[in-house]
Amino acid sequence: MRDARGLPGESGPLEPLTMTAAATDQPVEGRFDGREHRFPVRVYFEDTDLSGVVYHANYLRFMERARSDMLRLVGVDQRGVMEAGGGAYAVADLAIKYHRPAKLDDALVVVSRLTRLRAAAVAIHQRVMRGDETLAEAAVTAALVAPDGRPKRQPADWAAAYEKLIWNGE
């Protein structure tokens, strides 16, 4: 018997869940709300330092995951381009400001907005939020870099997808 949360009840053995694995076992990709991408994150023990707060570098991990999934949802196949020898995105510039600490088991949301598009790069503003409270925010520039390390023009279909998402205050 399971309770309303799907946890074992006190009255007997576990009954099998009826949900299909295909529908429930997929990684979280976040979602778009207008032009903002919203990516949920849970703070686990491994994310914290000895004082019980999120280690500063882990905010960058949260933001990287959010950016990668945002691009995937837009239709950017980073892996396909990389494997075909077309290069990969690299962080070319990053400025981060920490406002408040996140703690173990906090439910966070990384909110990402594209703010500027250039031939070889895209600028992204990201905020790590706990409810309505901004915990950290960053300005990130990701540049497409060819295998030889030089900047490379982004594919036209990527640029067209980005143009539709550029944040203009809406």
N, C-alpha and C positions, 0 to 999 in steps of 0.2 A: 504494500500500500504506500502511496506517495502523497505527501501533503501538497498544498497549493503551489509551493515553490519547486516541486519535483524532487524533494528530498524524501528519504525513507521515513515512513510513519512508524508509530510504535506498535501497530497491531499485526505486523506480519512481514514476510520477506519482500524484497524488491520485486515490483512488477516491471516488465520491460516497457521502455518508453516507446511511443508510437511514431515519433518524428523520424523522418528519413535522414540518413547521414549526409546525403548530397545537399540537403537544404540547410542543415545546421552546422556542419563541420567545415565551413569556409572561413578563411581569415577575414577579419574586419577590414574594410577598405575605406570606411568613412562615407561621407555623402556630401553633395553640394547643396547648399542653401543659398539660392541665388548664385552669386559669384564667389561666395566663400566656401571653402572646403572645410568640413568639420570631421575630426578624427578622434574618436574616444581612446583614452589610455587609462589603465589602472596602474597605480603605483604598487609594485611588489617589493618584498624585502630586499631583493638583489639590486634594486634601484636606489636604496638608501645608504647613507654613511653611518658611522658609529653614533651620531647624534639622533638618528631616526628620521632625518630629512633627506629628500632627493639630492644625490650628489650632483654638483653643478654640471658636469659633462653629460649626464643622462638627459637633461633637457634637450641637448643637441640630438641625442638618439631619438627621442620622441618626435622632434621636428623633422628629422630625416625620414622616419617612417611615414609621417603625414605627407611630406612632399612626394615621396615615391608613390604612395597610393593615390594622391591627387593626380599625378601625371598619368598613372595607369588608367584611372577613370576617364581622363580626357582622351585617351587613345594613344598615348606615347608609349611605344614599345622599346624601353631603354635596353633591355637585354637583347632583343633582336638586332638592334642597331650595333650594339657592342660586339655581338658574336659575328656579325657580317663585316666587321672591321671598320665600321663607321664612326667609332669614337664613343665617348661617354660623357655624362655630365660630371663636372667637378665644381666644388664650392670655390668660387673665385674671391668672394668677399663675404664677411660675416661680422655683424655687430650685434651683441646680445646684452640685454639689461635684465637683471633679476630684481623682482619687486618683493615677493613673499615666498616662503618655502612651501613645497608640497611635502606631504608626509605619507607614511605607509598606509595603504588601502584607499588613498584619495582617488576619486573618480575625476579625471581631467579630460579636457577637450583641447586639441591643438587646432586653432583656427588659422587657416592659410589663405592669403589673398595675393594674387599676381598684381604687381604694381607697375611694372615697366617691362617692355619687350625691346630687345635689341637684336641685331642680326645673329649673334652667336650666344646670347645670354638672355636670361629672364630673371627679373628681380621679384622676390617674394617676401611679404611681411607675414610673420607668424607670431601668434600669441598662444601661450599655454595658460588655460583658464581652469579655475575651480569655481563652478557656478558662474557668477558675474564678475568674479575677481581675477584680474590678470596677475599671474605669478611670474611669468617671464615673457619677454618679447624679443624678437630678432628680425633684423633685415638681412636677407640672404640673397646673394647673386650666384646663380648656378650657370656656368658657361659650358657649352658643348665643346669638347676638346677632341681633336683627331688623335689617332694612335701615336703620332709623332709629338704630341704635346701642344700643338698650336690650336688656337681657337678656330672653330669651324662653324659655318653658317648652319642654323637649325633648318631641318626640312620644312618645306612650305606648308605641309599639312599641320605640323606642330604649331608653327607660327599662327596659322589661321585659327586653330583651336584656342591658342593663348589669347589672341585678339578679342575673342568673345568673352574672356574672363577677366580682362584687365579691370581692376577696381577703380571706379570713378566716383566713389562716395555714395553709391546707391545702397 
